[in-house]
Amino acid sequence: MPPPARTQLAEELLRRLAASLRSGQLYSKGHPLIARNLDGLGRAIEALHELAPSIVIGIVADEVIVDDLPIGGGGTLAPLVRRLRQIGIERIAIDRGVQPGEISALADFVASSAPDEASADNFPPLPHVRVGRVTLGERVDGGTADMAAFRRLYADAVQSAESLWDSAQTEQKPDATIGKTMVDGLAQAVSQNRTALMALTALREYDNYTFTHMVNVSILTMAQARSLGVDGPLLREFGLAALMHDIGKVKTPLEILTKPEALTTDEFAIMKRHTIDGAEILRATPDVPALAPVVAFEHHLRMDGSGYPEAVSRASLNLGTMLCSIADVYDAMRSQRLYQRSFPTDRILDVMRRNDGRQFDQHLVRRFAQLVGVYPVGNLVKLNTNEIAVVLNAHAPDPYRPHVRIVIDRHGSRVTQPIDVHLWEVQDEGDLAPAIVGPVDPAEVGIDPLTLL
């Protein structure tokens, strides 16, 4: 349970924001009541910034969430929720160091913008305030519409990753605002339904491995962190650090970065430089959390001292580094590239356990295996009954026997009413439920499994 003081501060922040909206709509600029409400809003923001470096206000259905605290949305907050929806704002992030002028600009924008969902796109660039969409119009319970929202969120994140990369190449510093805005949305989605969002990381419909890898590692790192109880601003710091773990590759020659064959020894030596370059770039980038350059520098170091940068010794690795490293290796090995075929999850997990577990923290690897399962969520699988099913949830005690939904019967026909089966359960005859034979390529059966979650 969150400390009562934190909940009260969050409620006070929303009351002050709602009051600023009301006064901005009722009175002309310069009215004393507007100034009084803005002053109170500033104090409420400052009080919450004593507890965390960033505040994220999200609108999910008719409920307001401050970081991970659900506050509700009725009563005096209802006009605020309605107004934010009218102008297309579902998320407001306010960083520590925000100035009174920025708070005034936010309140004025909310009060005076035309009631159009595209209005949020015209929000002025401010150093410490960002607005955006959660894109999950309601709590996700499954279905085509919900997965379409997740697809939009993922596609937007991939585009943002490309913009982040471009800014690092042209300006020698990634645009931290773009990264934070993207991670704000992904972190909120991970907190609400990490299973569905993780399923999207297995998509193969995006061409550029570099940008999808950035997004996938961020999502998988936050999913692991969330399963360990990390939430709020710290969860977003983990996500932002993981997003930019490979940013040093902007300095890697393109012919090495995009080489279709395996690298030579000399080329690999140049590639390994990206850990040092990334740390240097992020240390020089304003508004990037201190964790980011640490993860960029350490993410190829291993628990036993192997890996690179070479001749670097660490008594222990940062938790953010270890989670990012697991996500990095997993996503790289499962991705089909010209010089490397993709590996199934059980093979990837075996690699992470090699050398008697000296390279990766085995507690974290076990937790990751329980999180993703041997057959990850969103995968189509064939059962020993000849039925085809989509994986709905991993089963932590036995990752080989997840919760599935049968969509094609043993005769090869689509079922009219999908059947959910817990493959770990014992059936009436005393035998276990059917077992998985192996994965199925969705293209072979003409099914988009994500619409079946």
Secondary structure, 3 states (H helix, E strand, C coil): CCCHHHHHHHHHHHHHHHHHHHHHHHCCCCCHHHHHHHHHHHHHHHHHHCCCCEEEEEEECCEEEECCEEEECCHHHHHHHHHHHHCCCCEEEEECCCCHHHHHHHHHHHHHCCCCCCHHHHCCCCCCEEEECCCCCCCCCCCHHHHHHHHHHHHHHHHHHHHHHHHHHHHCCCCHHHHHHHHHHHHHHHHHHHHHHHHHCCCCCCCCHHHHHHHHHHHHHHHHHHHCCCCHHHHHHHHHHHHCCCHHHHHCCHHHHCCCCCCCHHHHHHHCCHHHHHHHHHHCCCCCCCHHHHHHHHCCECCCCCECCCCCCCCCCCHHHHHHHHHHHHHHHHCCECCECCCCHHHHHHHHCCHHHCCCCHHHHHHHHHHHCCCCCCCEEEECCCCEEEEEECCCCCCCCCEEEEEECCCCCEEEEEEEEECCCECCCCCECCCEEEEECHHHHCCCHHHHC
